[in-house]
Amino acid sequence: MEETTTPAVTVPDEYNANLLVTYKVIHGYSDPEYATAKVASLEWDLHNARQTQKSNSVLHSKIDTVKDIITEAYADSDDQDTLRAIAEALGIELVREVQFTATLEVSGTYSYNVLDSDYELDLDSEVTDALYADSQNGNIEINDTEVCHVREA
């Protein structure tokens, strides 16, 4: 197996911050353009982009904290209008997830051939196999279903 090594970065003896370089400017999916700028200008652009990225991360973290505070306080607040305005200004959706359980009672008819001597009715299994729960509402997610009690009426 052949080892590969990363070549060492060499700093030139004379660094020329005024050197003009041509680089590709990418605009999403459109055709790129080519621009020329001094190295010093590109260095500052990179520095400013890094600073902006750090600030953006800090601000998003703060917005997430505000979102948690508003979501927790909203239901009991006497000033929901203000909380709603703050949420809208920060682009926060006021969404709270609620875990739930529900009981559903169904009735129906199951038909089978009584002359089939090999068939033994297991109503519990038949109903369990036939029933399922699904949600047509995008706000509800069904995680688990269980048939708890089956009886003949």
C-alpha positions as CSV (number, residue, x, y, z in Angstrom):
1,M,0.0,0.0,0.0
2,E,1.4,3.3,-1.0
3,E,1.5,6.2,1.5
4,T,0.4,9.6,0.4
5,T,1.6,12.7,2.2
6,T,0.2,16.2,2.1
7,P,2.8,18.6,0.7
8,A,3.9,21.2,3.2
9,V,2.7,24.8,2.7
10,T,5.6,27.0,1.8
11,V,5.5,30.7,2.5
12,P,7.3,32.7,-0.1
13,D,10.3,34.8,1.0
14,E,8.7,37.9,-0.2
15,Y,5.0,38.2,0.4
16,N,3.2,40.6,-1.9
17,A,-0.2,41.7,-0.5
18,N,-0.6,43.9,-3.6
19,L,-0.4,41.0,-6.0
20,L,-3.3,41.0,-8.4
21,V,-5.1,37.6,-8.7
22,T,-8.0,36.5,-10.9
23,Y,-10.6,34.3,-9.2
24,K,-13.9,32.8,-10.0
25,V,-17.0,34.4,-8.5
26,I,-19.8,31.9,-8.1
27,H,-23.4,33.1,-8.2
28,G,-25.5,30.0,-7.3
29,Y,-26.5,28.1,-10.4
30,S,-25.8,30.9,-12.9
31,D,-22.6,31.1,-14.9
32,P,-19.7,32.2,-12.8
33,E,-17.8,35.4,-13.5
34,Y,-14.1,36.1,-13.1
35,A,-12.8,39.0,-11.1
36,T,-9.4,40.4,-10.3
37,A,-8.5,41.8,-7.0
38,K,-5.5,42.4,-4.8
39,V,-4.5,39.6,-2.3
40,A,-4.9,42.0,0.6
41,S,-8.5,42.7,-0.5
42,L,-9.3,39.0,-0.6
43,E,-7.8,38.5,2.8
44,W,-10.0,41.1,4.3
45,D,-13.0,39.7,2.5
46,L,-12.2,36.3,4.0
47,H,-11.7,37.8,7.4
48,N,-15.0,39.7,7.3
49,A,-16.8,36.5,6.1
50,R,-15.5,34.5,9.0
51,Q,-16.5,37.3,11.4
52,T,-20.0,37.4,9.9
53,Q,-20.3,33.6,10.1
54,K,-19.4,33.8,13.8
55,S,-21.9,36.6,14.5
56,N,-24.6,34.7,12.5
57,S,-24.0,31.6,14.7
58,V,-24.2,33.6,17.9
59,L,-27.4,35.4,16.8
60,H,-29.1,32.1,15.7
61,S,-28.3,30.7,19.1
62,K,-29.8,33.7,20.8
63,I,-32.9,33.5,18.6
64,D,-33.3,29.8,19.6
65,T,-33.1,30.7,23.3
66,V,-35.8,33.4,22.7
67,K,-37.9,30.9,20.9
68,D,-37.7,28.5,23.9
69,I,-38.6,31.3,26.3
70,I,-41.6,32.5,24.2
71,T,-42.9,29.0,23.6
72,E,-42.8,28.2,27.4
73,A,-44.3,31.5,28.5
74,Y,-46.9,32.0,25.7
75,A,-49.8,30.0,27.1
76,D,-49.7,31.7,30.6
77,S,-48.8,35.2,29.4
78,D,-51.0,38.2,29.9
79,D,-49.3,39.8,26.9
80,Q,-49.5,37.3,24.1
81,D,-49.7,40.0,21.5
82,T,-46.2,41.2,22.4
83,L,-44.8,37.7,22.5
84,R,-46.4,37.1,19.1
85,A,-44.9,40.3,17.7
86,I,-41.4,39.4,19.0
87,A,-41.8,35.9,17.5
88,E,-42.9,37.3,14.1
89,A,-40.0,39.9,14.1
90,L,-37.5,37.1,14.7
91,G,-39.1,34.6,12.3
92,I,-40.0,32.2,15.0
93,E,-42.9,29.8,14.5
94,L,-44.8,29.3,17.8
95,V,-45.1,25.5,17.7
96,R,-45.5,23.3,20.7
97,E,-45.5,19.5,20.4
98,V,-47.9,17.6,22.7
99,Q,-47.6,13.9,23.3
100,F,-51.0,12.2,23.4
101,T,-52.8,8.9,23.8
102,A,-56.3,8.3,22.5
103,T,-58.9,5.5,22.9
104,L,-60.9,4.6,19.9
105,E,-63.8,2.2,20.0
106,V,-64.9,0.5,16.7
107,S,-67.6,-1.9,15.9
108,G,-68.1,-4.0,12.9
109,T,-68.9,-7.3,11.4
110,Y,-66.5,-10.1,10.5
111,S,-67.8,-12.8,8.2
112,Y,-66.3,-16.3,7.8
113,N,-67.4,-19.7,6.5
114,V,-68.6,-21.8,9.4
115,L,-68.5,-24.9,7.2
116,D,-64.7,-24.7,6.9
117,S,-63.7,-27.2,9.5
118,D,-60.1,-26.2,9.4
119,Y,-60.9,-22.6,10.4
120,E,-60.9,-21.7,14.1
121,L,-62.0,-18.2,14.8
122,D,-59.5,-16.0,16.5
123,L,-61.4,-12.7,16.5
124,D,-58.6,-10.8,18.4
125,S,-56.1,-11.6,15.7
126,E,-58.5,-10.9,12.9
127,V,-59.4,-7.5,14.3
128,T,-55.8,-6.6,15.2
129,D,-54.6,-7.6,11.7
130,A,-57.4,-5.6,10.0
131,L,-57.1,-2.3,12.0
132,Y,-54.5,0.3,11.6
133,A,-54.2,4.0,12.5
134,D,-53.0,6.7,10.1
135,S,-53.2,10.4,10.0
136,Q,-54.3,12.5,7.1
137,N,-53.5,15.6,9.0
138,G,-49.9,16.8,8.7
139,N,-49.9,18.0,12.3
140,I,-50.5,14.6,13.8
141,E,-48.0,11.8,13.7
142,I,-49.2,8.3,14.8
143,N,-46.3,6.5,16.4
144,D,-47.8,3.3,17.8
145,T,-51.2,1.5,17.7
146,E,-52.4,-1.4,19.8
147,V,-55.7,-3.3,19.9
148,C,-56.3,-3.7,23.6
149,H,-59.7,-5.5,23.9
150,V,-61.7,-7.4,21.4
151,R,-65.1,-9.0,22.2
152,E,-68.1,-10.3,20.4
153,A,-71.1,-8.1,20.8
